[in-house]
Amino acid sequence: MKRIFCFLILLLICSAGINAQTISQFRGPERNGIYPEKNLLASWPEAGPAISWKAEGIGDGYSSPIISGNYIYVTGEVDSIGYLSVFDKKGKLAWKKEIGREWMENFVGSRSTPTLVGDLVYLCSSMGKISCLEAATGKEKWSVDMLRDLHGINVRFGYSSGLLVDGDVIYCNPGGVDTNMVALNRYTGKIIWKSKALGDSTAYGSPVLLNLPSRKVLVNMTIHNMIGLDATTGELLWSKPQSAERDIQACTPLFEDGFLYNVNGSGSGAVKYEISADGKTIKSLWENPKVTDVHGGFVKLGNYLYTSQYRPRRYCSVDCSNGQVADSLKFDKGAIISADGMLYLYTEKGMVGLVKPDNGKMQLISSFKMPVGTKEFFTIPVIENGILYLRHGDTLLAYDIRRQ
């Protein structure tokens, strides 16, 4: 009995360790654009922080890097083929893996940021190939083609979603009429469930998981709807129509204290919903159609959302109590993340800004121009262990922003 008891305790410890694995994914540990960094620079030199290293030739693309342990993972496209490049923390290439065809019709390059859990890394190409690789070597464990195997329908800018992992499950959005959302076993790639949802085309955002007392709800943006599915069964629980004015739904929703927030690229703009405790119903509390963001994301600090606006081109803060704009900053538009109580902006014109937020107010402290790279400035920055990672096309730069 004593041996059995010890064995059961060991199983519980191992199980807890597996469930507590750190996930390296799009927009940080909690998928909310906030990085748990401390003791970062409160201001920057005129030319920007010191560059620790740079990697050139990673290929065209707009995906963010992810960092796990001593390695940085980033995707890129070269001559129509997608690659996963892995660097150590001194910028030396450890290995490179060919993934398959990438998007060549418009804004050429990789889109989806990898997701890494434990010793496995998951990728989704813009052409819909999902790959599971050994994180240490790049050896492929399995792959699924969302177009061929899951009857998906691609969209006009290519698949762009960052894959979502929860426990043994990985969620993807093929966007097909009968296979709109799919849950796969992350170790084998086998289908757990598939949902036709509303049969609406997929969008460009990344899904999120709401951990409610009675169930887990999978929330995803489609071209013209926000949908909530039972994460265990795929049952459609609710949907919220979005404006059909434009078809760019690329921001990742945020759930906090029973409320769901989003900032859309369509006419719906910034929105706040209330989710019932059982996850079965959703109610709109306010909408501000004037606050539209294409794909730069948003963060919530205190009672304010911080985001950029499509028109006019600027950053702004939104009061979560009523949806009204509290402050604005003329610094173009683009991506936004937060760490150590500050906002980090990366605009579509290549400017990088450090902003101090204060109850909705925004003060630009420092800024500099991204010095190298190719094509558009669409990537969302990443911060890890005091290093700010900025990508511009085929170039990845690592800036040391640690306070000495």
N, C-alpha and C positions, 0 to 999 in steps of 0.2 A: 504493500500500500504506500509505503514511503517513497518507493521508486516511481510508482505511478503518479503520485502527487508532484514529485519533482519534475517528472516528464511534462505534466500538464502545465506547470508553472513556466517551464522552458518554452512550450508552445505559445503560451500567452505573450511572453516577452518577445519572441520572434515575430508573432503576428502584429504586436504593437509597433515593432520596429519597421515592418513592411508598410503598415498603414501610415506611419509618420514620416515616410520617405520625403525628402525635399524634392519638389517639382520645379524644374527650370523651364519657364514657359514665357509666352508672349505677355508683355507688360508686367512682369515681376511675379514674385511668389504668390500673391493673392489675385493676380490677373487684373489689378485695379490701377496700375500705373504708379503705385507708391512703393519705394524701395526703402528697406529698413536700415539705412546707412546713418552713421553719426560722425561727428567731428570732421565735417567737410568745410572747404573754403567758404568764407562768408562773402568774398569778392574775388574777382579774377584780374590778372594783369591785362593791359590793353590788347595784347595779341592772343589772350586766352591762357588757360593753364598750361603747364609743361606737358609736352607730348612724350609719353613713355615709349611708344612704338607705333608703327603703322604697317599695315599689310596691304599691298597692292596686287591687283590681278585676281581678286576673289570672284570676279564675274559680275555681270549686270544683275541688279536686283534691288528690292525695297524691303526685304525682310530684316528683322532685327537679329543681332547675335544673341545667343544664350550662353551662360557661363555655369559650369558645374565642376566642382573640385578645382583642378589645375588647368582646365581646358576651356577654350572658347569655340563654339560651334556656329557656323554661319553658312548660308546657302547662296549660290550665285549661278548665273548662266553664262556659258562660253560657247559660241558657235551653235546655238540652239539647244545645247545639252546642259542640264542642271547638275550641279555638284554640291556636295557637302564638304566644306573645308574645316579642319580642326587645327587650332593653334594652341601652343602653350602660352603661359602668361608673360612671356618675353617676346611674343609675336612670331615665334618660329613655327613653321608648318609641321604638324605631327603626321597628318595623313589627309588624303583627299579621296572622296568616293563619288563615282558617277551615279546619278540617280535616274536620269531619263530625260525626255523632251520637256522643254519649258516653253512658256508663252512667247510668241513671236509676232503677234498681230498689232499690238499697241502697247506702249510702255513696256518694252521688252525686258524680261528678267524674272527672277524668282520673287514670289510674294510671301508665302506662308513662313512664319517663324517656327523653327523646330520646337518640339516638346521633349524634355528628357526626364525620365523617372528611373531611379536606381541605375542599372547598367544598360538601359535601353533608350534609344533616341528614336523619335517618331517624326516623319516628314510628310508633308502633303505638297506635291508639285502643283503648279498652276494648270497642268493638264489632268489633274485628278488622281495621280498615282500616290497612294499612301504606302510608305515604307517603314518597316521596323528594323533597326540596325543595332548591332552591338556597339555601345558607346565607346568602347576602348579600341575597336579595330575597324568598324564600319561594315563588318560582315552582315549580310542581309539575313534576317530571321524569317520574315514573311513580307508579302506585299499584296495590296488590293487595288484594283483600278476602279475608281468610282464611276467612270463612264461605261466601261465594259462589264464589270462584275456587279455593280450596284445600280445600273441603268440611270445614271445621273445625267444631268443636262448642264453643261458649262455656261458661264455667263460672259458678257462682252469684254470683261477685263481679266478673265481667268480666275480659277479658284484661288482664294486668298486667306482662308480661315486658318487660325492657329488651332491645332488639334487639342481637344480637352480630354484629360485623363482623370479618372476617379477610381481608385482601387484597381480592380482587374479589368476595368472597362475603358474603352476609348471611343469618343463620340465624333462623328463626322457628318457633314451635310452635303450629300450628293445633289440634292435639289431636283430629284426626279418626281414624276407624277405619283408613283406608288412607293418610291423609296426616297422620301424627302429628307428624313433624318434617320441615321443608322447608328446602333451601338454594336461595337465589335469587342471580342475578347482581345485584350492587348498583347497577350502572349502568343496567340495563334492566328489572329485576324478573322476568326470565324464570327458569323453574324449571331448576335444575342437577340436583338429585335430590330425591326425596321418599321418606320411609321410614314404614312403618306401625308400626315399633318393636313395642310391645306393644298398640297400639290403646287405650291408657289415656288418660283425660281429662287435658288439660294442667293444670298447677298454676299458681302465681302467681310463682314464682321466675324468675330470669334464668339462661340457660345459660352455661357457661364452656368454654374450650378448653384441653385439655392438650397441650402441645407435647412429644411424646416422640421419642426418637431415630428410631424407624421409622415413626411415623404421628402424626397429630393425632386426638385423641379429643374428641368433643363430648359434654359431660355435661349432663344436664337432669333436673329433677324433674318427675314427673307426679303425679297425685293420690295414687297408692299405690305408686310405684316411683321409684328413681333409675336412669336408663339411661345407657349409654355407647355412642355410635355412632362409626363411622369417619367422620371429618369430610369425607373426600373422596368417599365413596360412599354414605353413609347406612346402611351395614350395621350391624345391631344386634350389638354385641360382647358385652355383658353387661348384667345388670339386678340390682338389689337391692331386694327388697320392703320397703316401709315400713309401719308400723303403720296399720291401717284405723280406728283409734280416732277420728281426726279427719281432715279433708281439707284442712288448710291447710299446704301446703308452699311457703313463700314466700322462704326465705333462699337466697342464692347460695352454692353450694359453693366451697371453696378448695382448690387443689392446691399442694403444696410438697414438694420433695425425695422424690417418689415416693409421697406420702401424700395422700389426699383426705379433707377434713374437711367436716362439715356440722352444722347445728343445726336440727332440724325442729320444726314445730308439732304433729306427731303424737306418738304414744307411743314412737317410735324415739328421740327426743331427740337429744342430741349423739352423733356417731359419728366413727370414724376407720377409714379403709380403706387397704389397701396395693394399689397398682396395679402389675401386672407391667410389665416394661420394654417389651414389645411392645404394651401396652395392651389385650390380649385378655381378661385375667382380673382380678378384683377380690376381695379377701379382707378380711373384717371383723376388725379388731383389738380394738376395744372399742365398747360402746354404753352411754350413760347416759340412760335414759328419763326421768329426773327433771329433766333440763335441756332444756326445750322452749321455743322462741322462735317467736312467730307470724310476724312480718315485719320485725323491727328490724335483722336482720343480725348479723354477728359479725366480729371481727377476731382475728388471731393475732399476738402479739408474743412473741418468744422461744419458749419451750416452753409457752405458755398461750393458750387461747382465751378471749376476753372477750365476753360476750353478756348478754342479759337472759333472765329466766325468766317463763314464763306463770303458773305457780303454784309457790311463792308469788311475788308480784310483787316482783321485785328484779333487780339485776344480779349476775353472778357470774363467776368465772374457773374454767377447767377445765384440769387438768394433762394435757397431750397424751401423757404417758407411760402413763397408766392410766385417764384419763377421769373421775377423781374431782374433785369441787368443791374448789378450793383456798381460795377466799375468796368472800364475798358482801357486797353493799352494798345497804342498804335505801334505794332512791331510785326507787321504782316500777319500771316496765319500759318499754322502748321502743327507739329506734334508738341505734346506736353507730358511731362512726368513730374514726380515730386520725390524729394529725399531731404532728410534733416530739416524739415520745416520750410524748405525753399522750393520754388518752381523752376524747372529747366525747360526752356523753349527751344525748338529747332524748326526754323521756318522754311517755307518752300522756296525762299530766296537764299538759303544757306547761312542765315544768321543764327547764332546760338546765344541765348539770353539766360541770365540768372535773375530771377525775380523774387522779391520778398512779399509774401501775401500777409495781409493783416485784416481779418474779418471782412473779406471781400475786396479790400483795396489791394492794388498791385503796384509795386515800385520796382522799376528796372534798375538793378544794381550794377551789372556788368554785361558786356556783350562782345562777341568777336565773330569774324567771318570764317566759315569752314574753308580751309586753304586748298584742299585737293579733292579729287574724285570726278565722277562722270555722271551725266544725265540728271534726272530730277532729284530733289531733296525730299523724299517721301518717308524715310525710315524713322521709326520711333526710337529715341535714345535708350540706353541701358546703363545702370550704375551697379557696380558690384565691387565690394572690398576697396572702396575709395577711388575706383577708376570709372571714368565716364567714357562709355563706348559710343562713338558716332560713326555712322556709315554714310558714305556718299557714293552710290553706285558700286564700282569695282574696288573701292578703297575703304578700309576699316582703320580708324584711329582710336588709340587709347590715351585719354587725358588723365593725368594724376591730379585729382581734386581733393586730396587729403590735407587736412589742416596739420601743419607741422607742430 
